[in-house]
Amino acid sequence: MQIGYEWNLSGKEIQMKPYYQNESVTLYHGDCLEVLPELGVFDLLLTDPPYGLPKDSSNGRGKLKNRSFNAGNIQIWDIAPDGITLSLLMKSAVQHIIWGGNYFELPPCRCFVVWDKCQPWDNFSKCEYAWTSIVKPAKLFKLDTRSYKKIHPTQKPIQLMEYCIEKVADKETVTVFDPFAGSGTTGVACMNLKRKCILVEMEERYCEIAANRLQSTEKELSEKLFY
Ligand SMILES: C[S@@+](CC[C@H](N)C(=O)[O-])C[C@H]1O[C@@H](n2cnc3c(N)ncnc32)[C@H](O)[C@@H]1O
């Protein structure tokens, strides 16, 4: 597959210029629905859409007040995609893994994924749920939510996205689409696993964070190659 500025699966020229691009990942800054018609069909939609946090959701007290979750002015972008948007996005891929799937109207599924966050506080979620369209037994992934640094308020661990690509999706998965990219975790996972990925993020400050992460990953991977 040819990778370059023209990379997409539809063979059409994409009007929007990438915000950042490397061999594996292309990041667009914009509304995912704007870019969507110009893309082709991916092997996997792996995403973590905003789901519209309830107004009374807990913000924590004491030390927890300063978590990046509370500092991120989350309300601005936390608008859940409607059913039409979600079904358009789902048409863009053969397999689907949607984090926060419990917040959306989706069909029954066999292979749901639970992330056990191994955290002790009862006023925060102990686990998160992904809906998938994949036909396999359900999966459980354990990783302490305190084990990685968050720069985006709802940032997922890289290992979780790697697990989704390697253990949940089909082995043949090569191309991945994340239309709600945030800090670019799906892109970093794709780089580590040598998959091709298109990311879209509408907030410029998160595009910048994602681009920096992707650039650092590129550097780390190329250093590994030489040492
Ligand atoms: C739940 S966060 C994703 C976090 C990501 N999984 C990570 O690890 O950083 C959802 C992201 O979708 C972005 N977003 C919301 N609506 C969007 C849209 N219509 N098009 C593109 N991005 C959108 C928000 O700005 C937010 O950063």
The ligand as an SDF file (V2000), in Angstrom:
LIG
                    3D

 27 29  0  0  0  0  0  0  0  0999 V2000
  -13.0570   10.6830   24.5280 C   0  0  0  0  0  0  0  0  0  0  0  0
  -11.9680   11.7090   23.6880 S   0  0  0  0  0  0  0  0  0  0  0  0
  -10.8070   10.5690   22.9700 C   0  0  0  0  0  0  0  0  0  0  0  0
   -9.6050   10.3440   23.8380 C   0  0  0  0  0  0  0  0  0  0  0  0
   -8.6070    9.3800   23.2060 C   0  0  0  0  0  0  0  0  0  0  0  0
   -9.0740    8.0160   23.2370 N   0  0  0  0  0  0  0  0  0  0  0  0
   -7.2330    9.4520   23.8870 C   0  0  0  0  0  0  0  0  0  0  0  0
   -6.7060    8.4030   24.3070 O   0  0  0  0  0  0  0  0  0  0  0  0
   -6.6870   10.5470   23.9950 O   0  0  0  0  0  0  0  0  0  0  0  0
  -12.9290   12.2070   22.3190 C   0  0  0  0  0  0  0  0  0  0  0  0
  -12.2670   13.2590   21.4340 C   0  0  0  0  0  0  0  0  0  0  0  0
  -13.1100   13.4640   20.2910 O   0  0  0  0  0  0  0  0  0  0  0  0
  -12.9860   14.8050   19.8790 C   0  0  0  0  0  0  0  0  0  0  0  0
  -14.1830   15.1120   19.0660 N   0  0  0  0  0  0  0  0  0  0  0  0
  -15.4500   15.3410   19.4950 C   0  0  0  0  0  0  0  0  0  0  0  0
  -16.2900   15.5020   18.4490 N   0  0  0  0  0  0  0  0  0  0  0  0
  -15.5270   15.3560   17.3120 C   0  0  0  0  0  0  0  0  0  0  0  0
  -15.8080   15.4050   15.9170 C   0  0  0  0  0  0  0  0  0  0  0  0
  -17.0520   15.6340   15.4650 N   0  0  0  0  0  0  0  0  0  0  0  0
  -14.7950   15.2000   15.0350 N   0  0  0  0  0  0  0  0  0  0  0  0
  -13.5170   14.9760   15.4780 C   0  0  0  0  0  0  0  0  0  0  0  0
  -13.1800   14.9350   16.8100 N   0  0  0  0  0  0  0  0  0  0  0  0
  -14.1700   15.1090   17.7070 C   0  0  0  0  0  0  0  0  0  0  0  0
  -12.8900   15.6020   21.1850 C   0  0  0  0  0  0  0  0  0  0  0  0
  -12.2610   16.8320   20.9920 O   0  0  0  0  0  0  0  0  0  0  0  0
  -12.0810   14.6330   22.0690 C   0  0  0  0  0  0  0  0  0  0  0  0
  -10.7070   14.9740   22.0850 O   0  0  0  0  0  0  0  0  0  0  0  0
  1  2  1  0
  2  3  1  0
  2 10  1  0
  3  4  1  0
  4  5  1  0
  5  6  1  0
  5  7  1  0
  7  8  2  0
  7  9  1  0
 10 11  1  0
 11 12  1  0
 11 26  1  0
 12 13  1  0
 13 14  1  0
 13 24  1  0
 14 15  1  0
 14 23  1  0
 15 16  2  0
 16 17  1  0
 17 18  1  0
 17 23  2  0
 18 19  1  0
 18 20  2  0
 20 21  1  0
 21 22  2  0
 22 23  1  0
 24 25  1  0
 24 26  1  0
 26 27  1  0
M  CHG  2   2   1   9  -1
M  END
$$$$
